[in-house]
Every structure is written in structure tokens, then in C-alpha cells.
């Protein structure tokens, strides 16, 4: 069983060979514009366009917490728009992250990664604007992906030292 590789860098420029699946968390309101999605949009227009269409047509599709939309952005790169947060702001219901939705979504990611023979690349999903903690998300990533033999790389962006920046 492989572990999670932690790297300093940009998850929109995934490292390594072969097919790569970039996973990130979206909200269930159709909003796109802050956090990691801004970096995705700077690199490729398709994930935002497809996410907005998916949300707009939600009465006729599977859009909702735990759902994942897979968008090809190159011959060997896909982006997974995973609906893992309720709303966009912390309020009376707590932070927007929904760990059970991330867990469900990661199951779909595992299936797609196995189908494509892909490695999975991500920032610390659910831990930015969604308000989650990596100590709650990492075990989900391990159970759904790593334990299924899917290579996972987590990217820490910026200049601060990456916490847990080791091969695990």
C-alpha cells in the first residue's frame, strides 16, 4: 500500500507521469470564484463552465452533496468537481464542509481513478474556505483512495512549511 505524498506546489500542475485526476471541493449553491477554484479557472475554463451548467440543470441530474463531476482538461488530465460543502459561509450550522459528502465523493473518485488508471492530486480538500480540518479529511482520503492502491499527492501552496510534508 502506498501512502500520501505531500509536496510544496500547485495542484493545478500535478507532478508525475500518466493520467492525473485533480480533485477539489465545490459548494452546493453553484458559486465558483474563491479559493482553489480560482486557480483551476486560471488554468482551464472547462471545469467552471461544466460546474455552472451542472448546477443550473440540477433538477435533471445528480448535482448535490457527495456528487462528483469529471471534466477532461487535457489528454492525461481530468478535474473532479466534488460537491463537499453546504453553502459558502460559516453560520448557525457550523462550517460549510460536509465530511460525509467528501467521503461519498471520494468513493466516486476512486472508481474513476481505477477506470482511468490515474493518480489523484489535490490541495488539502475541504480545509480552505470550507472550514474543515485535515485531521478529519486525511483518514477519508486514506480509506477511499490509498487503501485501494490509488497513488495520492497532496499539494501545499505558498511559502509556509507544509505540515506533515513527508511520505506517509
URPETA-V922861 format. One record per residue. N is the residue number from 1. RES is the residue in one letter. SS is DSSP state (A for helix, B for strand, O for the rest). PSI is psi in whole degrees, 0 to 359 (none if undefined). NEAR is the number of other ideal C-beta (glycine too) atoms within 12 Angstrom. Layout:
N RES SS PSI NEAR
N RES SS PSI NEAR
//
This chain:
1 X O 131 14
2 X O 165 18
3 X O 197 21
4 X B 131 37
5 X B 127 30
6 X B 129 29
7 X B 150 26
8 X B 126 21
9 X O 197 24
10 X O 118 22
11 X O 345 38
12 X O 358 29
13 X O 68 24
14 X O 142 35
15 X O 156 22
16 X O 181 21
17 X O 166 12
18 X O 189 20
19 X O 137 27
20 X B 137 35
21 X B 114 43
22 X B 121 47
23 X B 137 50
24 X B 165 47
25 X B 135 50
26 X B 165 51
27 X B 171 37
28 X O 14 30
29 X O 355 22
30 X O 6 23
31 X O 139 24
32 X O 125 32
33 X O 341 20
34 X O 158 19
35 X O 210 28
36 X A 329 39
37 X A 330 35
38 X A 320 20
39 X A 320 28
40 X A 313 39
41 X A 328 26
42 X A 331 15
43 X A 320 23
44 X O 137 24
45 X O 336 16
46 X A 315 24
47 X A 318 37
48 X A 313 30
49 X A 314 20
50 X A 322 29
51 X A 313 39
52 X A 321 25
53 X A 316 20
54 X A 314 30
55 X A 315 27
56 X A 323 16
57 X O 22 15
58 X A 336 20
59 X A 341 10
60 X A 15 10
61 X O 193 16
62 X O 10 19
63 X O 131 27
64 X O 174 26
65 X O 131 29
66 X O 348 29
67 X O 153 29
68 X B 135 42
69 X B 126 35
70 X B 122 31
71 X B 116 31
72 X B 134 22
73 X B 0 28
74 X B 175 19
75 X O 334 10
76 X O 14 19
77 X B 132 32
78 X B 152 36
79 X B 132 41
80 X B 110 43
81 X B 104 45
82 X B 122 50
83 X B 102 42
84 X B 15 46
85 X B 141 43
86 X O 116 32
87 X O 196 25
88 X O 354 25
89 X O 150 19
90 X O 136 16
91 X B 210 11
92 X O 338 8
93 X O 14 13
94 X B 203 16
95 X O 158 26
96 X O 334 33
97 X B 143 39
98 X O 102 34
99 X A 323 35
100 X A 326 21
101 X A 321 32
102 X A 317 45
103 X A 312 32
104 X A 314 24
105 X A 320 43
106 X A 331 40
107 X A 317 27
108 X A 322 30
109 X A 317 44
110 X A 317 34
111 X A 315 22
112 X A 318 34
113 X A 318 35
114 X A 318 21
115 X A 319 15
116 X A 347 23
117 X O 37 18
118 X O 153 33
119 X B 159 36
120 X B 136 50
121 X B 139 43
122 X B 157 50
123 X O 187 40
124 X O 84 41
125 X O 140 49
126 X O 1 42
127 X O 1 34
128 X O 248 33
129 X O 335 30
130 X O 341 41
131 X O 10 29
132 X O 176 32
133 X O 142 20
134 X A 331 31
135 X A 339 16
136 X A 328 24
137 X A 319 39
138 X A 316 31
139 X A 331 20
140 X A 318 40
141 X A 317 46
142 X A 312 27
143 X A 316 21
144 X A 330 35
145 X O 299 43
146 X A 314 29
147 X A 347 19
148 X A 5 22
149 X O 15 18
150 X O 123 38
151 X O 134 32
152 X B 133 44
153 X B 129 38
154 X B 129 42
155 X B 131 33
156 X B 123 27
157 X O 150 24
158 X O 192 15
159 X O 349 8
160 X O 150 9
161 X O 139 11
162 X O 125 24
163 X O 133 18
164 X O 27 19
165 X O 69 20
166 X O 163 14
167 X O 124 16
168 X O none 21
//
